[in-house]
């Protein structure tokens, strides 16, 4: 099992140094979250906390995942990056395909595209995208982005998007992995059908195991049981080496961790304290670091 560093809500001036330290410590990847803006009053509850409250406020910093990945890739050589997850529904697929081609080129194919629909109606409406039929629209967006990233002159004529022959350059020299987030039945089905992996939000170990079993079932239904598939998990009740070994045995391929939180260092805590936590975590849990 690999380890990914979660950098959510960290000050942006810490990110490149955290990336360098994570690479030195043997982390495989960095997960970059996505938030477009903070609306003063939200029409819907946040789906990944027990009471529906948001874990951040209007002043919490968020880097655009594609920009953050490019900046951190410039100071590293092996570390990978993925959005976890970019809210696809409020964006335009052609603009995203253009950005992804650039990110793939600038990172040396070290970027994975984690996608979700998005939970907030405001993010759709205020960015000019319809909230209605959002699931079907996102399915079509994924189809469009994959088509365009494949290179050459392409055209598309769908329910939501329609364009004649065009070409975007550069396109990736290796396929960009698509990771699908979400805990609902449609999200799991989407991951099993078109994804190279699935991203969890915060889940217990037991819920992760049952979700993986459902993904295995769905992937077999789609004839994809033998294809590589990543399970990127934020597990909220396994925090030590024995727990990570349990996750590995259960088929979790990638544990997303924030080691400084284990040491009582806040999201906006000092860089040096976070680096100390990374080194301590790696010494115990990452092969070759002890």
C-alpha positions in Angstrom: 0.0 0.0 0.0 1.2 3.5 -0.9 0.8 6.6 1.2 -0.5 9.9 -0.1 -0.1 13.2 1.8 -3.3 15.3 2.1 -2.5 19.0 2.1 -6.0 20.4 2.5 -6.3 23.8 4.1 -2.5 24.3 4.4 -1.1 27.8 3.7 -0.1 28.0 0.1 3.4 29.2 0.8 4.1 25.9 2.5 3.1 23.6 -0.4 6.3 23.4 -2.4 8.4 22.7 0.8 5.9 20.1 1.9 6.1 18.4 -1.5 9.9 18.2 -1.3 9.8 16.8 2.2 7.1 14.3 1.3 9.2 13.0 -1.7 12.3 12.7 0.6 10.2 10.7 3.0 9.0 8.2 0.5 5.4 9.3 0.0 3.9 8.3 -3.3 1.6 11.1 -4.0 -0.1 14.3 -2.8 -3.8 14.7 -2.8 -5.2 18.2 -3.7 -8.7 19.1 -2.7 -10.9 21.5 -4.5 -13.1 24.3 -3.4 -14.3 27.1 -5.8 -15.5 29.6 -3.2 -17.2 29.9 0.2 -20.8 30.9 0.1 -22.0 32.7 3.2 -25.2 30.6 3.3 -25.2 27.1 1.7 -28.3 25.7 0.2 -27.3 22.1 1.0 -25.5 20.5 4.0 -21.9 19.3 3.4 -22.3 15.6 2.9 -19.1 14.3 4.6 -19.6 15.5 8.2 -22.1 14.1 10.7 -23.9 17.4 11.2 -23.5 18.7 7.6 -21.2 21.6 8.7 -18.2 22.7 6.6 -14.8 22.1 8.2 -13.4 25.4 6.9 -14.4 29.1 6.8 -14.4 31.9 4.4 -10.6 32.6 5.0 -9.4 29.0 4.6 -6.9 28.9 1.7 -7.5 26.5 -1.3 -5.1 26.2 -4.2 -6.6 25.2 -7.6 -5.6 21.5 -7.8 -4.1 21.8 -11.3 -2.0 24.9 -10.5 -0.9 23.4 -7.2 0.2 20.2 -8.8 2.2 22.0 -11.4 4.0 24.1 -8.8 4.9 21.2 -6.7 5.9 19.1 -9.6 8.5 21.7 -10.5 10.4 21.1 -7.2 10.1 17.3 -7.2 11.0 14.4 -9.6 9.1 11.3 -8.6 6.1 12.4 -6.5 2.7 12.1 -8.1 -0.3 14.4 -7.6 -4.0 13.9 -7.9 -7.1 16.0 -7.4 -9.2 14.6 -4.6 -11.6 15.5 -6.0 -12.1 18.3 -8.5 -15.8 19.3 -8.7 -16.5 18.6 -12.3 -20.1 19.6 -12.6 -19.5 23.4 -12.5 -16.7 23.4 -15.1 -16.5 23.3 -18.8 -15.0 20.0 -20.2 -13.1 21.6 -23.2 -11.4 24.1 -20.9 -10.5 21.3 -18.5 -9.1 19.2 -21.2 -6.9 22.1 -22.3 -5.7 22.5 -18.7 -5.1 18.8 -18.2 -3.0 18.5 -21.3 -0.8 21.3 -20.0 -0.6 19.8 -16.5 0.3 16.4 -17.9 3.1 18.0 -19.9 4.4 20.2 -17.1 4.4 17.4 -14.5 5.9 14.7 -16.7 2.7 12.7 -16.6 2.7 12.7 -12.8 -0.9 13.9 -12.4 -4.1 11.8 -11.8 -7.5 13.4 -12.3 -9.8 12.7 -9.4 -13.3 13.9 -10.1 -16.6 14.3 -8.4 -19.9 16.0 -9.3 -19.9 18.7 -6.5 -22.3 19.0 -3.6 -23.3 22.7 -3.6 -26.0 24.1 -6.0 -24.3 27.5 -5.8 -21.2 26.3 -7.4 -23.2 25.1 -10.4 -25.5 28.1 -10.7 -23.0 30.9 -10.0 -20.6 29.4 -12.5 -23.2 29.1 -15.2 -23.8 25.4 -15.1 -27.2 23.7 -14.6 -27.7 21.8 -11.3 -30.4 19.7 -12.9 -29.3 16.4 -14.5 -25.8 17.0 -13.0 -25.0 13.3 -12.9 -25.7 12.6 -16.5 -23.9 15.9 -17.4 -20.8 14.8 -15.6 -20.8 11.4 -17.3 -20.8 13.2 -20.6 -18.1 15.6 -19.4 -15.8 12.6 -18.6 -16.5 11.2 -22.1 -15.6 14.5 -23.7 -12.4 15.0 -21.7 -11.1 11.5 -22.4 -11.9 11.9 -26.1 -10.1 15.2 -26.4 -7.1 14.1 -24.4 -6.7 11.1 -26.8 -5.4 13.5 -29.4 -6.1 14.3 -33.0 -9.1 15.9 -34.6 -12.3 14.9 -32.7 -15.9 15.9 -32.6 -18.7 15.3 -30.1 -22.5 15.5 -30.4 -24.2 14.7 -27.1 -27.1 15.8 -25.0 -25.2 18.5 -23.1 -22.1 19.2 -25.2 -21.9 19.6 -28.9 -18.9 20.6 -31.1 -17.4 19.9 -34.5 -13.9 18.7 -35.2 -11.2 20.3 -33.1 -7.8 19.4 -31.6 -6.1 20.4 -28.4 -2.3 20.4 -28.1 -0.4 19.3 -26.2 -2.2 16.1 -25.3 -0.7 13.7 -22.7 2.0 11.3 -23.9 0.6 8.8 -21.4 -3.1 8.4 -20.4 -4.2 10.6 -17.5 -5.7 8.3 -14.8 -9.3 9.1 -13.9 -10.3 8.6 -10.3 -13.9 8.9 -9.4 -15.0 10.1 -5.9 -18.3 9.8 -4.1 -20.1 7.3 -1.8 -23.5 7.0 -3.5 -24.6 4.2 -5.7 -24.4 6.2 -8.9 -20.9 7.4 -8.0 -19.6 3.9 -7.3 -21.1 2.7 -10.6 -19.4 5.6 -12.4 -16.1 4.7 -10.8 -16.5 1.0 -11.8 -17.5 1.8 -15.3 -15.1 4.5 -16.4 -12.6 5.1 -13.6 -9.0 3.9 -13.0 -9.7 4.1 -9.3 -12.0 5.4 -6.6 -11.4 8.2 -4.1 -13.1 8.1 -0.7 -13.9 10.9 1.6 -13.8 10.2 5.4 -14.9 6.6 6.0 -14.5 3.9 8.7 -12.5 0.8 7.8 -15.6 -1.4 7.8 -17.3 1.0 5.4 -14.3 1.0 3.2 -14.2 -2.8 3.1 -17.9 -3.0 2.1 -17.5 -0.3 -0.5 -14.6 -2.0 -2.1 -16.7 -5.2 -2.3 -19.4 -3.3 -4.1 -16.8 -1.8 -6.5 -15.4 -5.3 -7.2 -18.9 -6.5 -7.9 -19.7 -3.6 -10.2 -16.3 -3.9 -12.0 -17.0 -7.5 -12.7 -20.5 -6.5 -14.0 -18.7 -4.2 -16.5 -16.1 -6.8 -17.5 -13.3 -4.9 -15.8 -12.4 -7.2 -12.9 -8.9 -7.9 -14.2 -8.0 -4.3 -14.9 -5.8 -2.3 -12.4 -7.9 -0.2 -10.1 -6.8 2.1 -7.3 -8.6 2.5 -3.9 -7.6 5.8 -2.4 -8.9 6.0 1.1 -9.3 8.4 4.0 -9.8 6.0 6.9 -11.0 7.6 10.1 -10.4 4.7 12.5 -7.0 3.3 11.5 -4.0 5.4 12.6 -1.1 3.1 13.2 1.1 0.5 11.5 -1.2 -2.4 12.4 -4.2 -0.4 11.0 -2.4 0.3 7.7 -1.5 -3.3 7.4 -5.2 -4.1 7.8 -6.0 -1.7 5.0 -3.4 -3.2 2.8 -4.7 -6.7 3.4 -8.2 -5.4 2.5 -7.1 -4.2 -0.9 -6.7 -0.5 -0.2 -4.0 0.7 -2.5 -3.4 4.1 -1.2 -3.9 5.6 2.3 -4.4 9.4 2.4 -2.9 10.7 5.6 -2.2 14.1 7.3 0.5 13.2 9.8 0.7 16.5 11.5 -2.9 16.2 12.7 -1.8 13.0 14.6 0.7 15.2 16.4 -1.7 18.0 17.3 -0.4 20.4 14.6 -3.2 22.4 13.1 -3.9 22.7 9.3 -2.4 26.2 9.4 0.4 25.1 11.7 4.1 26.0 11.2 5.9 24.4 8.2 8.7 23.0 10.4 6.3 21.2 12.7 4.6 19.6 9.7 7.9 18.5 8.2 8.9 16.9 11.6 5.6 15.0 11.5 6.2 13.8 8.0 9.6 12.4 8.9 8.4 10.8 12.1 5.4 9.1 10.2 7.7 7.9 7.4 10.2 6.4 9.8 7.5 4.2 11.3 5.3 3.5 8.4 7.1 3.9 5.0 9.4 1.2 3.9 13.1 2.2 3.9 12.6 5.2 6.1 13.2 3.6 9.5 
